[in-house]
Amino acid sequence: MFRSNVFVFAILLIFNSFSCSESEILKPMSNGKSPLDIGSNQWNSSKDCERCHQSIYQNHQKSAHANSWKDPIFLVAFQKEPRQWCLNCHAPLHTFAANDDFKTLSYVQSVDGIWTEGVNCAVCHVRGNKIFGKQTRNDLEDHKVFEDTSLSDNTLCQNCHQFNFPDTHHPKIEYTNVIMQGTGLEKETMLPNLTGSNLCVNCHLKLDHQLNGTVFDFDWMDDWKVSVSTEGIGKESIVNLILKYPKMGHKFPTGDLFRSLVFRVYDRNQNILVEDRFEKRMRILDLYEVRDTRLSPYANTEISKSYWIKQDPFVCELVYHLQFPIEHELKNKLQYNQLHRPIFRDKCSVK
């Protein structure tokens, strides 16, 4: 299983390397192995862009990219494992050395540094005092825009959203051959991924750089349709779940391995009668994949499941848990809405 994943990953890297060999944006990027040096002494901060791009700046400030360093879940995780590897993607413009003491860094919110802006405008658009975009533009007053191919396919996104488990952190970061986060490879087929007909930005980047469909959004579940019906069979019951979800370019949940979509059935006393998890579970000790029950990005975006229950069901719910396996460690540090995205909750007793 892992051999096939690694083979596909290698093929994609070959295609990406061939198609984007001239990309100035990708040249200094390391897939998380080192911080990002954009080689620029101007246009470093997103605030430099605000004067002419106010709506884009305001939308970006609300995004997961702008909050990649400030994200409360990330900060708690970073306190537990304060490593430079984490900063390389969550605060890529940092200048800390691998042997620096990061233990108290996550508590510092008033530091005056570009790196605290997380994945800011410069990370994706600035190299060597030049600004890059999907196409060349000479009509802007303050600067020219140079075309870069990585902004017209998925290679830029994959640099941070497709990586393997780290093997060593010192003296330099090296990866194993086991995929840790595989969002870039979770396509329906290889062909759309290679041709660029299924681009990340088609779903995630809207007008004026509004980055949507992330865990920072509370309205992405509006397009999800959940219906539950219950049949009585003597003293027992069958709960039928029908879930319709939007077409996606990757599996769901994706990214962080702790994310889990959970369907539950409760009795009148709020005891759990059924708990069904849609998730990817890895055994970290030996990097063994225990299961992968996530929703697939296929044309059929509807699932139907039935659950045989001996007790009387009363309430059903579908909840997206952002840190499911370790919630017990975080309840005193994070609020409920920081760890959960409720999608559905309603009575499901026998009518």
C-alpha beads as a LAMMPS data file, in Angstrom:
LAMMPS data file: protein, C-alpha beads

351 atoms
350 bonds

1 atom types
1 bond types

-500.0 500.0 xlo xhi
-500.0 500.0 ylo yhi
-500.0 500.0 zlo zhi

Masses

1 110.0

Atoms # bond

1 1 1 0.000 0.000 0.000
2 1 1 2.726 2.462 0.993
3 1 1 4.865 1.421 -1.995
4 1 1 2.096 2.419 -4.389
5 1 1 1.631 5.753 -2.592
6 1 1 5.349 6.458 -2.774
7 1 1 5.405 5.505 -6.486
8 1 1 2.564 7.923 -7.268
9 1 1 4.250 10.623 -5.184
10 1 1 7.495 10.114 -7.131
11 1 1 5.687 10.345 -10.473
12 1 1 3.995 13.586 -9.414
13 1 1 7.298 15.040 -8.304
14 1 1 8.806 14.228 -11.707
15 1 1 5.935 15.911 -13.549
16 1 1 5.937 18.888 -11.189
17 1 1 9.686 19.288 -11.496
18 1 1 9.462 19.173 -15.279
19 1 1 6.504 21.520 -15.629
20 1 1 7.629 24.049 -13.012
21 1 1 11.422 23.957 -13.363
22 1 1 11.435 27.693 -14.126
23 1 1 9.237 28.678 -11.197
24 1 1 10.845 31.450 -9.168
25 1 1 8.268 30.916 -6.415
26 1 1 9.172 27.260 -5.903
27 1 1 12.965 27.590 -6.069
28 1 1 13.543 28.519 -2.398
29 1 1 10.756 26.283 -1.045
30 1 1 11.795 23.053 0.670
31 1 1 8.609 21.105 1.447
32 1 1 9.000 21.990 5.132
33 1 1 12.671 21.112 5.511
34 1 1 13.834 24.691 6.080
35 1 1 12.450 28.224 6.596
36 1 1 11.678 30.287 3.502
37 1 1 14.070 33.008 2.351
38 1 1 12.214 35.104 -0.218
39 1 1 15.326 37.200 -0.923
40 1 1 13.504 40.500 -0.637
41 1 1 13.894 43.673 1.406
42 1 1 10.523 45.087 0.358
43 1 1 6.978 43.777 0.010
44 1 1 7.756 41.502 2.989
45 1 1 4.674 42.191 5.088
46 1 1 1.044 41.795 4.094
47 1 1 0.612 45.334 5.411
48 1 1 2.750 46.512 2.485
49 1 1 -0.032 45.285 0.191
50 1 1 -2.939 46.716 2.171
51 1 1 -2.824 50.248 0.731
52 1 1 -3.714 49.127 -2.796
53 1 1 -5.383 45.776 -2.068
54 1 1 -7.606 46.509 0.928
55 1 1 -10.322 43.910 0.308
56 1 1 -7.745 41.213 -0.465
57 1 1 -5.822 42.123 2.688
58 1 1 -8.954 42.041 4.849
59 1 1 -9.998 38.657 3.466
60 1 1 -6.514 37.278 3.936
61 1 1 -6.390 38.384 7.570
62 1 1 -9.382 36.116 8.282
63 1 1 -7.867 33.125 6.508
64 1 1 -6.181 29.973 7.752
65 1 1 -2.996 31.121 6.001
66 1 1 -2.788 34.429 7.874
67 1 1 -3.511 32.581 11.138
68 1 1 -1.263 29.582 10.559
69 1 1 1.003 30.723 13.403
70 1 1 -1.755 32.150 15.640
71 1 1 -4.114 29.167 15.296
72 1 1 -4.923 28.118 18.917
73 1 1 -4.759 24.396 18.062
74 1 1 -1.358 24.811 16.459
75 1 1 -0.024 26.825 19.403
76 1 1 -1.063 24.116 21.875
77 1 1 0.549 21.456 19.681
78 1 1 3.693 23.556 19.306
79 1 1 3.974 23.928 23.081
80 1 1 3.965 20.137 23.297
81 1 1 6.459 19.627 20.449
82 1 1 8.353 22.901 19.873
83 1 1 10.323 22.110 16.730
84 1 1 11.651 24.193 13.881
85 1 1 10.001 21.783 11.405
86 1 1 6.579 23.015 12.540
87 1 1 7.564 26.646 12.048
88 1 1 8.868 26.011 8.547
89 1 1 5.288 25.751 7.259
90 1 1 3.257 27.586 9.911
91 1 1 5.628 30.576 10.082
92 1 1 7.821 30.066 6.995
93 1 1 9.509 33.499 7.127
94 1 1 11.080 32.842 10.539
95 1 1 14.858 33.071 10.996
96 1 1 15.324 30.807 14.013
97 1 1 18.027 28.150 13.969
98 1 1 17.199 24.477 14.466
99 1 1 18.922 24.469 17.877
100 1 1 17.060 27.513 19.255
101 1 1 14.892 27.162 22.344
102 1 1 11.281 27.174 21.123
103 1 1 9.639 26.201 24.423
104 1 1 8.244 29.654 25.218
105 1 1 7.947 30.937 21.666
106 1 1 4.304 29.936 21.250
107 1 1 3.315 32.100 24.217
108 1 1 4.725 35.219 22.575
109 1 1 2.017 37.038 20.620
110 1 1 3.461 40.564 20.666
111 1 1 6.687 39.791 18.832
112 1 1 7.403 42.300 16.080
113 1 1 8.411 39.961 13.299
114 1 1 7.234 39.202 9.780
115 1 1 7.152 35.496 10.639
116 1 1 4.202 36.032 13.010
117 1 1 2.077 36.822 9.936
118 1 1 2.191 33.103 9.107
119 1 1 1.656 32.371 5.421
120 1 1 1.421 35.993 4.352
121 1 1 1.194 37.532 0.859
122 1 1 4.968 37.415 0.343
123 1 1 5.206 33.663 0.944
124 1 1 3.260 32.981 -2.248
125 1 1 3.886 36.113 -4.330
126 1 1 7.280 37.731 -3.591
127 1 1 10.781 36.632 -4.582
128 1 1 13.797 38.935 -4.859
129 1 1 11.777 42.182 -4.727
130 1 1 9.579 40.963 -7.587
131 1 1 5.888 40.180 -7.341
132 1 1 4.563 37.097 -9.102
133 1 1 1.076 36.089 -10.175
134 1 1 -0.788 33.789 -12.558
135 1 1 -0.078 36.110 -15.476
136 1 1 2.161 39.036 -16.359
137 1 1 0.684 42.494 -15.707
138 1 1 2.100 45.890 -16.605
139 1 1 -0.971 47.971 -15.817
140 1 1 -0.387 48.461 -12.087
141 1 1 0.964 51.756 -10.787
142 1 1 3.340 50.560 -8.059
143 1 1 4.797 47.357 -9.444
144 1 1 4.869 44.904 -12.314
145 1 1 3.534 41.363 -11.912
146 1 1 5.582 38.499 -13.321
147 1 1 3.962 35.236 -14.391
148 1 1 4.872 32.121 -12.416
149 1 1 3.630 28.684 -13.423
150 1 1 3.276 27.421 -9.837
151 1 1 0.352 29.811 -9.360
152 1 1 -1.536 28.134 -12.221
153 1 1 -1.347 24.544 -10.954
154 1 1 -1.234 22.724 -7.607
155 1 1 2.530 22.598 -7.076
156 1 1 2.684 25.617 -4.768
157 1 1 -0.106 24.256 -2.556
158 1 1 1.456 20.801 -2.463
159 1 1 4.716 22.175 -1.094
160 1 1 3.033 22.598 2.311
161 1 1 0.022 20.279 2.015
162 1 1 1.806 17.123 0.835
163 1 1 4.589 15.676 2.991
164 1 1 5.797 12.510 4.675
165 1 1 6.445 11.693 8.316
166 1 1 9.744 13.205 9.476
167 1 1 12.483 10.710 10.276
168 1 1 15.141 12.981 11.773
169 1 1 15.125 16.617 12.889
170 1 1 18.833 17.084 13.632
171 1 1 21.273 17.979 12.244
172 1 1 18.837 18.387 9.336
173 1 1 15.279 17.343 8.618
174 1 1 14.818 14.134 6.646
175 1 1 11.552 12.396 5.696
176 1 1 10.497 8.759 5.793
177 1 1 8.748 7.180 2.791
178 1 1 5.360 7.164 4.580
179 1 1 2.861 9.903 3.759
180 1 1 1.771 11.981 6.760
181 1 1 -0.459 14.524 5.025
182 1 1 -1.435 13.609 1.486
183 1 1 -3.981 16.218 0.439
184 1 1 -2.150 16.788 -2.849
185 1 1 -2.474 13.113 -3.815
186 1 1 -6.055 12.546 -2.701
187 1 1 -7.486 13.249 -6.120
188 1 1 -10.057 11.166 -7.912
189 1 1 -7.471 10.256 -10.564
190 1 1 -3.911 11.184 -11.419
191 1 1 -4.891 12.814 -14.720
192 1 1 -6.714 15.876 -13.315
193 1 1 -3.854 16.414 -10.883
194 1 1 -1.219 16.363 -13.608
195 1 1 -3.126 18.436 -16.137
196 1 1 -4.276 21.034 -13.619
197 1 1 -7.953 20.598 -14.443
198 1 1 -8.702 20.017 -10.769
199 1 1 -7.019 22.957 -9.066
200 1 1 -7.023 23.621 -5.324
201 1 1 -7.835 27.281 -5.958
202 1 1 -10.988 26.384 -7.900
203 1 1 -12.677 25.496 -4.609
204 1 1 -10.626 27.276 -1.979
205 1 1 -9.819 30.693 -3.420
206 1 1 -12.753 32.939 -4.203
207 1 1 -13.105 36.588 -5.193
208 1 1 -10.501 38.942 -3.686
209 1 1 -8.443 36.109 -2.239
210 1 1 -11.134 34.835 0.089
211 1 1 -9.731 31.510 1.267
212 1 1 -12.693 29.330 2.146
213 1 1 -13.460 25.708 2.956
214 1 1 -10.963 25.481 5.822
215 1 1 -11.296 24.742 9.534
216 1 1 -11.399 28.502 10.121
217 1 1 -14.754 28.709 8.364
218 1 1 -18.033 28.075 10.135
219 1 1 -20.294 28.125 7.083
220 1 1 -18.753 25.486 4.808
221 1 1 -21.139 22.872 6.264
222 1 1 -24.152 24.672 4.773
223 1 1 -23.889 22.563 1.615
224 1 1 -23.893 19.305 3.570
225 1 1 -27.240 17.517 3.705
226 1 1 -27.873 14.991 6.471
227 1 1 -31.036 12.965 6.917
228 1 1 -31.736 10.280 9.508
229 1 1 -34.662 7.871 9.750
230 1 1 -35.371 5.149 12.298
231 1 1 -37.280 1.905 11.886
232 1 1 -38.587 -0.120 14.816
233 1 1 -38.025 -3.893 14.549
234 1 1 -39.637 -5.395 17.632
235 1 1 -37.660 -4.171 20.641
236 1 1 -34.754 -3.139 18.425
237 1 1 -34.210 -0.333 15.918
238 1 1 -32.398 0.436 12.680
239 1 1 -31.071 3.976 12.259
240 1 1 -30.531 4.932 8.610
241 1 1 -28.077 7.709 7.768
242 1 1 -27.974 9.462 4.396
243 1 1 -25.167 11.993 3.946
244 1 1 -24.814 14.173 0.850
245 1 1 -21.669 16.282 0.690
246 1 1 -20.172 18.605 -1.940
247 1 1 -17.714 17.391 -4.553
248 1 1 -14.191 17.755 -3.196
249 1 1 -10.702 17.467 -4.660
250 1 1 -9.440 15.416 -1.732
251 1 1 -10.622 13.034 0.951
252 1 1 -12.456 14.317 4.009
253 1 1 -11.161 14.881 6.601
254 1 1 -7.762 15.705 5.113
255 1 1 -4.596 17.260 6.502
256 1 1 -4.088 16.864 10.242
257 1 1 -4.307 13.200 11.237
258 1 1 -6.278 14.076 14.381
259 1 1 -9.309 15.254 12.405
260 1 1 -12.338 12.990 12.440
261 1 1 -15.949 13.179 11.220
262 1 1 -18.096 11.354 13.780
263 1 1 -21.708 10.155 13.608
264 1 1 -23.320 9.302 16.948
265 1 1 -26.628 7.947 18.188
266 1 1 -27.667 8.687 21.791
267 1 1 -30.392 7.372 24.075
268 1 1 -32.598 9.630 26.216
269 1 1 -29.928 9.767 28.925
270 1 1 -27.272 10.929 26.429
271 1 1 -25.478 7.595 26.512
272 1 1 -23.760 6.794 23.209
273 1 1 -25.386 3.841 21.433
274 1 1 -23.441 4.131 18.154
275 1 1 -20.244 5.961 17.207
276 1 1 -19.054 5.731 13.602
277 1 1 -15.856 7.568 12.651
278 1 1 -14.787 8.739 9.212
279 1 1 -11.047 9.198 9.657
280 1 1 -7.531 8.084 8.891
281 1 1 -5.799 6.409 11.811
282 1 1 -2.062 5.787 11.913
283 1 1 -0.092 3.829 14.481
284 1 1 2.710 6.297 15.078
285 1 1 5.073 3.759 16.660
286 1 1 5.706 2.000 13.333
287 1 1 3.793 4.306 10.933
288 1 1 1.244 1.600 10.189
289 1 1 -2.084 2.636 8.669
290 1 1 -4.778 1.207 10.954
291 1 1 -7.695 2.310 8.795
292 1 1 -8.874 4.912 6.320
293 1 1 -12.652 5.373 6.424
294 1 1 -12.698 8.970 5.175
295 1 1 -15.155 10.309 2.616
296 1 1 -13.751 9.906 -0.894
297 1 1 -13.610 12.629 -3.569
298 1 1 -15.453 10.595 -6.173
299 1 1 -18.363 11.598 -8.405
300 1 1 -20.766 9.867 -6.017
301 1 1 -20.855 12.211 -3.053
302 1 1 -23.601 10.432 -1.139
303 1 1 -23.292 7.673 1.410
304 1 1 -26.005 5.588 3.048
305 1 1 -25.371 3.544 6.178
306 1 1 -27.623 1.625 8.550
307 1 1 -26.984 0.909 12.221
308 1 1 -28.700 -1.919 14.138
309 1 1 -29.422 -0.801 17.710
310 1 1 -30.822 -2.865 20.560
311 1 1 -31.754 0.140 22.716
312 1 1 -34.132 2.983 21.882
313 1 1 -32.356 5.778 19.931
314 1 1 -33.292 9.348 20.776
315 1 1 -30.850 11.874 19.267
316 1 1 -28.434 11.627 16.328
317 1 1 -25.568 13.981 15.480
318 1 1 -22.759 14.470 12.979
319 1 1 -19.765 16.448 14.276
320 1 1 -16.407 17.332 12.722
321 1 1 -13.773 16.919 15.459
322 1 1 -10.543 18.794 14.778
323 1 1 -8.445 16.966 17.393
324 1 1 -10.489 13.874 18.142
325 1 1 -7.889 11.446 19.645
326 1 1 -6.439 14.045 22.028
327 1 1 -9.487 16.133 22.938
328 1 1 -9.194 15.022 26.554
329 1 1 -5.810 16.788 26.702
330 1 1 -7.150 20.021 25.223
331 1 1 -10.501 20.636 26.919
332 1 1 -8.925 22.840 29.576
333 1 1 -6.936 24.811 26.997
334 1 1 -9.395 25.300 24.134
335 1 1 -13.082 26.129 23.883
336 1 1 -15.676 23.791 22.404
337 1 1 -16.044 25.746 19.151
338 1 1 -12.282 25.657 18.638
339 1 1 -12.305 21.857 18.606
340 1 1 -15.656 21.047 16.985
341 1 1 -17.754 21.915 13.943
342 1 1 -21.317 20.612 14.536
343 1 1 -22.981 19.669 11.228
344 1 1 -26.208 17.951 12.290
345 1 1 -28.139 17.177 15.478
346 1 1 -31.783 16.119 15.695
347 1 1 -34.126 13.621 17.290
348 1 1 -34.058 10.203 15.656
349 1 1 -36.442 8.180 17.787
350 1 1 -38.867 5.699 16.235
351 1 1 -41.949 7.511 14.936

Bonds

1 1 1 2
2 1 2 3
3 1 3 4
4 1 4 5
5 1 5 6
6 1 6 7
7 1 7 8
8 1 8 9
9 1 9 10
10 1 10 11
11 1 11 12
12 1 12 13
13 1 13 14
14 1 14 15
15 1 15 16
16 1 16 17
17 1 17 18
18 1 18 19
19 1 19 20
20 1 20 21
21 1 21 22
22 1 22 23
23 1 23 24
24 1 24 25
25 1 25 26
26 1 26 27
27 1 27 28
28 1 28 29
29 1 29 30
30 1 30 31
31 1 31 32
32 1 32 33
33 1 33 34
34 1 34 35
35 1 35 36
36 1 36 37
37 1 37 38
38 1 38 39
39 1 39 40
40 1 40 41
41 1 41 42
42 1 42 43
43 1 43 44
44 1 44 45
45 1 45 46
46 1 46 47
47 1 47 48
48 1 48 49
49 1 49 50
50 1 50 51
51 1 51 52
52 1 52 53
53 1 53 54
54 1 54 55
55 1 55 56
56 1 56 57
57 1 57 58
58 1 58 59
59 1 59 60
60 1 60 61
61 1 61 62
62 1 62 63
63 1 63 64
64 1 64 65
65 1 65 66
66 1 66 67
67 1 67 68
68 1 68 69
69 1 69 70
70 1 70 71
71 1 71 72
72 1 72 73
73 1 73 74
74 1 74 75
75 1 75 76
76 1 76 77
77 1 77 78
78 1 78 79
79 1 79 80
80 1 80 81
81 1 81 82
82 1 82 83
83 1 83 84
84 1 84 85
85 1 85 86
86 1 86 87
87 1 87 88
88 1 88 89
89 1 89 90
90 1 90 91
91 1 91 92
92 1 92 93
93 1 93 94
94 1 94 95
95 1 95 96
96 1 96 97
97 1 97 98
98 1 98 99
99 1 99 100
100 1 100 101
101 1 101 102
102 1 102 103
103 1 103 104
104 1 104 105
105 1 105 106
106 1 106 107
107 1 107 108
108 1 108 109
109 1 109 110
110 1 110 111
111 1 111 112
112 1 112 113
113 1 113 114
114 1 114 115
115 1 115 116
116 1 116 117
117 1 117 118
118 1 118 119
119 1 119 120
120 1 120 121
121 1 121 122
122 1 122 123
123 1 123 124
124 1 124 125
125 1 125 126
126 1 126 127
127 1 127 128
128 1 128 129
129 1 129 130
130 1 130 131
131 1 131 132
132 1 132 133
133 1 133 134
134 1 134 135
135 1 135 136
136 1 136 137
137 1 137 138
138 1 138 139
139 1 139 140
140 1 140 141
141 1 141 142
142 1 142 143
143 1 143 144
144 1 144 145
145 1 145 146
146 1 146 147
147 1 147 148
148 1 148 149
149 1 149 150
150 1 150 151
151 1 151 152
152 1 152 153
153 1 153 154
154 1 154 155
155 1 155 156
156 1 156 157
157 1 157 158
158 1 158 159
159 1 159 160
160 1 160 161
161 1 161 162
162 1 162 163
163 1 163 164
164 1 164 165
165 1 165 166
166 1 166 167
167 1 167 168
168 1 168 169
169 1 169 170
170 1 170 171
171 1 171 172
172 1 172 173
173 1 173 174
174 1 174 175
175 1 175 176
176 1 176 177
177 1 177 178
178 1 178 179
179 1 179 180
180 1 180 181
181 1 181 182
182 1 182 183
183 1 183 184
184 1 184 185
185 1 185 186
186 1 186 187
187 1 187 188
188 1 188 189
189 1 189 190
190 1 190 191
191 1 191 192
192 1 192 193
193 1 193 194
194 1 194 195
195 1 195 196
196 1 196 197
197 1 197 198
198 1 198 199
199 1 199 200
200 1 200 201
201 1 201 202
202 1 202 203
203 1 203 204
204 1 204 205
205 1 205 206
206 1 206 207
207 1 207 208
208 1 208 209
209 1 209 210
210 1 210 211
211 1 211 212
212 1 212 213
213 1 213 214
214 1 214 215
215 1 215 216
216 1 216 217
217 1 217 218
218 1 218 219
219 1 219 220
220 1 220 221
221 1 221 222
222 1 222 223
223 1 223 224
224 1 224 225
225 1 225 226
226 1 226 227
227 1 227 228
228 1 228 229
229 1 229 230
230 1 230 231
231 1 231 232
232 1 232 233
233 1 233 234
234 1 234 235
235 1 235 236
236 1 236 237
237 1 237 238
238 1 238 239
239 1 239 240
240 1 240 241
241 1 241 242
242 1 242 243
243 1 243 244
244 1 244 245
245 1 245 246
246 1 246 247
247 1 247 248
248 1 248 249
249 1 249 250
250 1 250 251
251 1 251 252
252 1 252 253
253 1 253 254
254 1 254 255
255 1 255 256
256 1 256 257
257 1 257 258
258 1 258 259
259 1 259 260
260 1 260 261
261 1 261 262
262 1 262 263
263 1 263 264
264 1 264 265
265 1 265 266
266 1 266 267
267 1 267 268
268 1 268 269
269 1 269 270
270 1 270 271
271 1 271 272
272 1 272 273
273 1 273 274
274 1 274 275
275 1 275 276
276 1 276 277
277 1 277 278
278 1 278 279
279 1 279 280
280 1 280 281
281 1 281 282
282 1 282 283
283 1 283 284
284 1 284 285
285 1 285 286
286 1 286 287
287 1 287 288
288 1 288 289
289 1 289 290
290 1 290 291
291 1 291 292
292 1 292 293
293 1 293 294
294 1 294 295
295 1 295 296
296 1 296 297
297 1 297 298
298 1 298 299
299 1 299 300
300 1 300 301
301 1 301 302
302 1 302 303
303 1 303 304
304 1 304 305
305 1 305 306
306 1 306 307
307 1 307 308
308 1 308 309
309 1 309 310
310 1 310 311
311 1 311 312
312 1 312 313
313 1 313 314
314 1 314 315
315 1 315 316
316 1 316 317
317 1 317 318
318 1 318 319
319 1 319 320
320 1 320 321
321 1 321 322
322 1 322 323
323 1 323 324
324 1 324 325
325 1 325 326
326 1 326 327
327 1 327 328
328 1 328 329
329 1 329 330
330 1 330 331
331 1 331 332
332 1 332 333
333 1 333 334
334 1 334 335
335 1 335 336
336 1 336 337
337 1 337 338
338 1 338 339
339 1 339 340
340 1 340 341
341 1 341 342
342 1 342 343
343 1 343 344
344 1 344 345
345 1 345 346
346 1 346 347
347 1 347 348
348 1 348 349
349 1 349 350
350 1 350 351
